[in-house]
Amino acid sequence: QVQLVESGGGLVQAGGSLTLSCSASGSTFSSLTMAWYRQAPGKQREWVAVITVSETKRYADSVKGRFTIVRVNAKNTVYLQMTNLNVDDTAIYYCKGRHIAGGSGYWGQGTQVTVSS
């Protein structure tokens, strides 16, 4: 079992920056593919970014060039560095961990990001 806890959300003005954190416990973090998702009000949850165990990174087109995903295995933590935020980035942000061996994965409880104009 893996427990994931997100933090770092908050209220920021458009054009500002935030860094989200997701701390993992209960498993070998280095064997988890980690991803960030978000869900805006009235919309489906969407994938934002992923980082593999070999640190390959991919991003949704909507955040490419503005968001950076980073993992620090020594801290069992994955970060989402968000810059040049706009109101469309307002959402609850969730991290997800999935073992490289497979399985459905594990979700955190989410952290709210609100961008004001």
C-alpha positions in Angstrom: 0.0 0.0 0.0 1.2 3.5 -0.9 0.1 6.7 0.9 0.4 10.0 -1.0 0.0 13.4 0.5 -0.1 16.6 -1.6 0.7 20.0 -0.3 1.6 23.5 -1.6 -1.7 24.6 -3.1 -3.1 28.0 -2.5 -4.3 31.2 -4.1 -2.1 33.0 -6.6 -2.5 35.8 -9.1 -2.3 35.1 -12.8 1.3 35.1 -13.9 2.5 33.8 -10.6 4.1 30.6 -9.5 3.5 27.7 -7.1 5.3 24.5 -6.3 3.2 21.5 -5.3 4.7 18.6 -3.4 3.6 15.0 -3.1 5.2 12.9 -0.4 5.0 9.1 -0.6 5.2 6.4 2.1 4.6 2.7 2.4 6.5 1.6 -0.7 9.8 2.0 -2.5 9.3 5.4 -4.0 12.0 4.8 -6.6 9.9 2.0 -8.1 6.9 4.3 -8.7 6.0 6.1 -11.8 4.6 9.4 -10.5 2.1 11.7 -12.2 0.1 14.8 -11.6 -3.5 15.2 -12.6 -6.0 18.0 -12.0 -9.7 18.5 -11.9 -11.4 21.8 -12.5 -14.9 22.5 -11.3 -17.4 20.8 -13.6 -14.7 19.0 -15.6 -13.2 15.6 -15.7 -9.9 14.8 -14.2 -7.1 15.4 -16.7 -3.5 14.3 -16.8 -0.9 17.0 -16.4 2.6 15.5 -16.2 4.4 12.2 -15.6 7.9 11.3 -14.5 9.1 7.7 -14.8 11.5 5.8 -12.6 14.2 6.7 -15.2 13.2 10.3 -15.0 11.7 10.5 -18.4 9.2 13.4 -18.3 6.1 14.2 -20.3 3.6 17.0 -20.1 0.1 17.9 -21.3 0.2 20.4 -24.1 -1.7 22.9 -21.9 1.2 23.1 -19.4 4.2 22.4 -21.6 6.9 25.1 -21.1 5.2 26.4 -17.9 5.2 23.3 -15.5 8.1 21.1 -14.5 7.8 17.8 -12.7 10.7 16.7 -10.5 11.3 13.7 -8.3 13.7 13.5 -5.4 13.9 9.8 -4.5 15.9 10.6 -1.4 12.9 12.5 0.0 10.2 10.2 -1.4 8.7 13.3 -3.0 7.6 14.5 -6.4 7.2 18.2 -7.1 5.2 20.1 -9.7 6.8 23.5 -10.3 4.2 25.8 -11.9 5.0 29.1 -13.5 3.1 31.7 -15.5 -0.2 30.4 -14.0 -3.5 31.5 -15.6 -7.1 31.2 -14.5 -7.5 28.0 -16.5 -5.0 26.3 -14.2 -7.5 26.6 -11.3 -8.2 23.1 -10.2 -7.7 20.5 -7.5 -4.3 18.9 -8.2 -3.8 15.2 -7.5 -0.7 13.1 -7.6 -0.7 9.4 -8.5 1.9 6.7 -8.0 2.0 3.5 -9.9 4.4 0.6 -9.5 6.5 -0.2 -12.5 5.3 -3.8 -12.0 1.7 -2.7 -12.8 -1.5 -2.2 -10.9 -4.1 0.5 -10.8 -2.0 2.9 -8.8 -2.6 5.1 -5.8 -4.0 8.6 -5.4 -3.4 11.4 -3.0 -6.3 13.5 -1.5 -5.6 16.5 -3.7 -4.6 20.1 -3.1 -6.5 23.2 -4.3 -4.9 25.7 -6.7 -6.8 28.8 -7.4 -5.5 31.4 -9.9 -7.1 34.8 -9.8 -7.2 37.3 -12.7 
